[in-house]
């Protein structure tokens, strides 16, 4: 009830007031929650399990060498998170070469109330996220490029889970470390769009992983108000400003600069200070053109061609 009232009050506030309130909600909401879904969501949970099984079956039937993209929109109290999932899927598919396929898992908790009737993809619960990541490890090769996008409200060392305006136990750094462990040998790009997401890097970083976060360990990120289209991080990283021909790391630096300028123009602060971690086995991948990762090209460039 209180969450619904807050959302209605935010709709009447000025943009700056909504921003400040959004930061408070981002820091507070993920810490609360109960351990089980309310009775009204029982049918949605059953439907979610069926949908996840269907997605995992499609993953299994695909070429184990073809790239995998999994998106997890984990919080129902902002439209930005589902928007991030949509944009990530569109961008990844746009970069595919002719004849290439992309195997997709999409989990999300929507914006607003969910029911079995309007559930078109699985809920992003702790159990379903763990099952999805385990399935990726099972139905891929060590050379399969994997991209994972998590978007939610966050706090230090955790990502919030909210379904139908109700909070549930958060995904913590230790959870991500355990769930990602079976993917350790696969070249993986992990996108973490949440406040304080830099605090997850120590748990998530690995030799075969590139990790990009929306903020440093002690900062908020922006663009997660209820009516936002996307978070700043995902919109600037994957939106219209994306230049496919530049190198991976150069594109990331350009993205950070656009985010900083956008925050400055809106008088948002302190700056989110997004972060990047490149595993020791991913240096050549990071030197590739930005689009080559998204095209599913797993072959490394000739070292002689890398400056």
ABEGO torsion letter per residue (X at the ends): XAAAAAAAAAAABBAAAAAAAAAAAAAAAAABEBABBBAAAAAAAAAAAAAAAAAAAAAAABBAABBBBBBBBABAABAAAAAAAAAAAAAAAAABBBGBBBBBBBBBAEBEBBBAAABABBBBBAAAAAAAAAAAAAABBAABBBBBBBBBBBBBGBBBBBBGGBBBBBBBAAAAAAAAAAAAABBBBBBBBBBGAAAAAAAABBAABBBBBABBAABBBBGABAABABBAAAAAAABAABBAABBAAAAAAAAAAAAAAAAAAAGBOBBAGBBBBBBAAAAAAAABBAAAAAAGBABBBBAAABX
